[in-house]
Amino acid sequence: MIDVSCFVGRGPLVAPEWSTPSAVETLLRREGVTRAAVSPMAGLFHPDPATNDELKALPDFFRPVPIVDPSWPDVTARLAGYRRQGCPAVRIVPGSHGYAAPAAADLKLLCGALGLVLVLQMRVADARNLPRDLTLPEVPLDDATALALAAPEVPMLVTGARAGEVAAILSASPVSADVSLAEEPDVLRRAVAAHGPDRVLLGTHAPFLTPAAAHQKLTAAALPPEARDAVSRGNAERLGL
């Protein structure tokens, strides 16, 4: 199984000992994950390019996915640098970085020119579970859909969507979506039944969530072998993750 969405590093919602690369790798391997696309946890909260330094010298188990912000004055050079370093994708977090997702349309075009997949993080955590002093705005569904429809030829992956949002985004656009925060036991089977297996992927959102949940979603879906392979591995490989 390939995990298309996990995180390492320090952040306000996870104990430091559970967010080191070795700890996250151990958690994922227990659930049968053999490779994981990883972003820096600190970048979810701060639009600082220095947070991506966390991705340097990671074990081969991980595929680095830097978190970027379209307002960076040197964003073009940074994206080109990430691509030269072998990064398959970059992630944007419009909610906590304070801009509307459609404002990243030019960034999406740049990703397409450089051969990068654009990953849109719709939410980091359920707002009901956040400390009172921490605000993490979510990306509205209409904004996510608008970005998905902009430059539709550029590969894009939506992560952190709820079950209804996964269905809506897959119905309205050609993008792919993971089910990391779609917390319904039958979500994977229903998504594949409605939209086919080729645009649905597995993300764990570790270490915020237990990787066992993603494994259980895959088991509960009881997919035919070809569909199971696409969802658990093939689609991620096609995106270079």
Secondary structure per residue as TSV (DSSP state, phi and psi in degrees):
chain	resnum	aa	ss	phi	psi
A	1	M	-	360.0	137.5
A	2	I	E	-107.8	128.2
A	3	D	E	-92.4	120.6
A	4	V	E	-93.5	3.4
A	5	S	E	-158.7	96.2
A	6	C	E	-141.7	176.0
A	7	F	E	-142.6	151.3
A	8	V	E	-135.0	157.5
A	9	G	S	107.8	-179.4
A	10	R	-	-82.4	144.9
A	11	G	B	-163.2	166.0
A	12	P	T	-76.8	-8.6
A	13	L	T	-109.5	-4.6
A	14	V	B	-133.9	137.2
A	15	A	-	-62.0	138.0
A	16	P	G	-54.3	-36.8
A	17	E	G	-68.0	-17.8
A	18	W	G	-96.6	-1.8
A	19	S	S	-118.1	10.5
A	20	T	S	-73.4	154.9
A	21	P	H	-54.7	-41.0
A	22	S	H	-67.1	-38.9
A	23	A	H	-67.3	-43.4
A	24	V	H	-65.5	-42.6
A	25	E	H	-59.9	-42.6
A	26	T	H	-61.3	-45.1
A	27	L	H	-59.0	-43.3
A	28	L	H	-71.7	-42.3
A	29	R	H	-63.4	-29.9
A	30	R	H	-60.2	-27.5
A	31	E	T	-100.6	12.1
A	32	G	T	87.3	12.6
A	33	V	-	-77.5	130.5
A	34	T	-	-108.8	-12.4
A	35	R	E	-158.1	150.4
A	36	A	E	-144.5	133.6
A	37	A	E	-83.4	122.1
A	38	V	E	-125.4	141.4
A	39	S	E	-123.4	159.4
A	40	P	E	-77.2	127.3
A	41	M	G	-58.7	-40.3
A	42	A	G	-61.0	-31.0
A	43	G	G	-67.3	-17.5
A	44	L	G	-69.6	-23.1
A	45	F	T	-110.1	-23.8
A	46	H	-	-134.6	125.6
A	47	P	-	-79.8	56.9
A	48	D	-	-110.9	120.1
A	49	P	G	-59.1	-22.6
A	50	A	G	-64.6	-21.9
A	51	T	G	-63.2	-24.0
A	52	N	G	-73.9	-9.7
A	53	D	G	-61.4	-22.1
A	54	E	G	-60.6	-21.4
A	55	L	G	-88.9	-3.2
A	56	K	T	-75.1	141.6
A	57	A	T	59.5	37.3
A	58	L	-	-78.9	156.7
A	59	P	-	-60.2	159.0
A	60	D	T	-62.5	-17.2
A	61	F	T	-58.1	-30.0
A	62	F	E	-100.5	147.0
A	63	R	E	-110.6	116.7
A	64	P	E	-72.0	132.4
A	65	V	-	-127.1	92.2
A	66	P	-	-61.9	151.9
A	67	I	B	-97.9	127.2
A	68	V	-	-124.7	164.2
A	69	D	-	-130.3	129.1
A	70	P	T	-64.5	-13.7
A	71	S	T	-84.7	-7.9
A	72	W	-	-58.6	132.3
A	73	P	T	-64.9	-25.7
A	74	D	T	-110.4	30.3
A	75	V	H	-62.2	-36.2
A	76	T	H	-62.2	-47.1
A	77	A	H	-65.1	-37.9
A	78	R	H	-67.1	-43.0
A	79	L	H	-62.4	-42.0
A	80	A	H	-62.3	-38.5
A	81	G	H	-65.6	-42.1
A	82	Y	H	-61.9	-39.2
A	83	R	H	-66.2	-41.2
A	84	R	H	-62.3	-31.1
A	85	Q	T	-77.6	-3.5
A	86	G	T	95.5	10.3
A	87	C	-	-69.6	132.4
A	88	P	-	-84.8	-16.5
A	89	A	E	-158.7	165.0
A	90	V	E	-130.1	153.9
A	91	R	E	-113.9	141.5
A	92	I	E	-118.5	148.8
A	93	V	-	-131.6	71.3
A	94	P	H	-57.7	-35.5
A	95	G	H	-58.7	-60.2
A	96	S	H	-78.2	-16.4
A	97	H	H	-89.8	-6.7
A	98	G	T	84.8	32.6
A	99	Y	S	-140.8	163.5
A	100	A	-	-82.4	139.7
A	101	A	G	-53.9	-40.3
A	102	P	G	-60.7	-18.7
A	103	A	G	-67.5	-11.3
A	104	A	G	-93.7	14.1
A	105	A	H	-61.5	-42.0
A	106	D	H	-66.5	-37.0
A	107	L	H	-62.5	-38.2
A	108	K	H	-62.1	-43.1
A	109	L	H	-61.2	-40.3
A	110	L	H	-64.2	-40.9
A	111	C	H	-58.5	-43.0
A	112	G	H	-61.0	-41.5
A	113	A	H	-66.2	-30.3
A	114	L	H	-94.0	-5.5
A	115	G	T	79.0	28.8
A	116	L	-	-103.9	141.6
A	117	V	E	-80.9	138.3
A	118	L	E	-96.8	123.9
A	119	V	E	-107.0	122.7
A	120	L	E	-102.6	119.4
A	121	Q	E	-91.1	112.5
A	122	M	-	-77.6	-34.2
A	123	R	-	-155.3	156.2
A	124	V	S	-97.1	-37.9
A	125	A	S	-157.8	159.4
A	126	D	-	-63.6	123.8
A	127	A	G	-58.2	-26.4
A	128	R	G	-69.5	-18.2
A	129	N	G	-102.1	4.3
A	130	L	S	-84.9	149.0
A	131	P	-	-60.7	154.7
A	132	R	T	-60.4	-30.0
A	133	D	T	-91.9	8.4
A	134	L	-	-120.4	122.0
A	135	T	-	-115.6	125.7
A	136	L	-	-129.2	86.0
A	137	P	-	-57.1	146.0
A	138	E	-	-96.7	158.9
A	139	V	-	-84.7	121.6
A	140	P	-	-61.6	147.9
A	141	L	H	-57.5	-42.1
A	142	D	H	-61.6	-37.5
A	143	D	H	-68.1	-42.3
A	144	A	H	-62.4	-41.8
A	145	T	H	-66.0	-40.1
A	146	A	H	-61.1	-42.7
A	147	L	H	-68.1	-37.2
A	148	A	H	-61.6	-34.4
A	149	L	H	-84.9	-14.4
A	150	A	S	-77.6	131.8
A	151	A	S	45.5	62.5
A	152	P	T	-64.0	-13.8
A	153	E	T	-75.4	-15.3
A	154	V	S	-83.9	125.7
A	155	P	-	-60.1	132.1
A	156	M	E	-140.6	140.2
A	157	L	E	-123.0	127.7
A	158	V	E	-98.8	125.3
A	159	T	E	-120.7	156.8
A	160	G	S	76.0	21.6
A	161	A	-	-89.5	148.4
A	162	R	-	-76.2	169.4
A	163	A	H	-57.1	-47.5
A	164	G	H	-64.0	-34.9
A	165	E	H	-69.9	-39.0
A	166	V	H	-57.0	-48.3
A	167	A	H	-61.7	-43.4
A	168	A	H	-66.5	-42.8
A	169	I	H	-68.9	-42.1
A	170	L	H	-65.9	-33.1
A	171	S	H	-72.0	-34.6
A	172	A	H	-95.8	-11.9
A	173	S	S	-149.5	168.7
A	174	P	S	-90.0	10.0
A	175	V	-	-76.4	171.9
A	176	S	E	-102.3	162.5
A	177	A	E	-146.9	146.4
A	178	D	E	-99.1	172.6
A	179	V	-	-117.7	27.7
A	180	S	T	-60.6	-41.0
A	181	L	T	-110.3	14.2
A	182	A	-	-87.9	88.2
A	183	E	-	-91.6	62.6
A	184	E	-	-130.9	134.5
A	185	P	T	-62.1	-28.3
A	186	D	T	-103.6	14.3
A	187	V	H	-63.2	-38.2
A	188	L	H	-69.0	-45.4
A	189	R	H	-61.3	-43.4
A	190	R	H	-67.6	-38.7
A	191	A	H	-64.1	-43.1
A	192	V	H	-68.3	-39.6
A	193	A	H	-63.3	-37.5
A	194	A	H	-83.9	-33.8
A	195	H	H	-124.5	1.2
A	196	G	-	83.3	168.4
A	197	P	S	-88.6	-5.2
A	198	D	T	-85.1	-7.4
A	199	R	T	-126.1	14.0
A	200	V	E	-112.3	130.7
A	201	L	E	-131.9	163.9
A	202	L	-	-103.3	124.9
A	203	G	-	-126.1	149.3
A	204	T	-	-99.6	-26.6
A	205	H	-	60.0	26.5
A	206	A	T	-70.9	148.5
A	207	P	T	-92.0	10.8
A	208	F	T	-62.0	-41.7
A	209	L	S	-117.4	156.8
A	210	T	-	-72.3	132.3
A	211	P	T	-61.5	-19.5
A	212	A	H	-59.6	-29.4
A	213	A	H	-63.6	-42.2
A	214	A	H	-64.7	-42.3
A	215	H	H	-61.3	-41.6
A	216	Q	H	-66.6	-36.6
A	217	K	H	-61.6	-41.8
A	218	L	H	-65.6	-43.4
A	219	T	H	-65.0	-44.6
A	220	A	H	-65.6	-27.6
A	221	A	H	-68.4	-27.5
A	222	A	-	49.6	50.8
A	223	L	-	-76.1	152.5
A	224	P	-	-58.8	155.8
A	225	P	H	-53.2	-43.6
A	226	E	H	-66.4	-40.9
A	227	A	H	-68.3	-40.5
A	228	R	H	-61.9	-41.3
A	229	D	H	-66.6	-38.8
A	230	A	I	-63.4	-48.0
A	231	V	I	-68.7	-40.3
A	232	S	I	-86.0	-19.6
A	233	R	I	-149.2	-51.1
A	234	G	I	-60.0	-42.9
A	235	N	H	-64.9	-39.1
A	236	A	H	-65.9	-41.8
A	237	E	H	-62.6	-40.1
A	238	R	H	-61.6	-33.3
A	239	L	T	-84.8	-2.9
A	240	G	T	83.7	11.1
A	241	L	-	-88.2	360.0
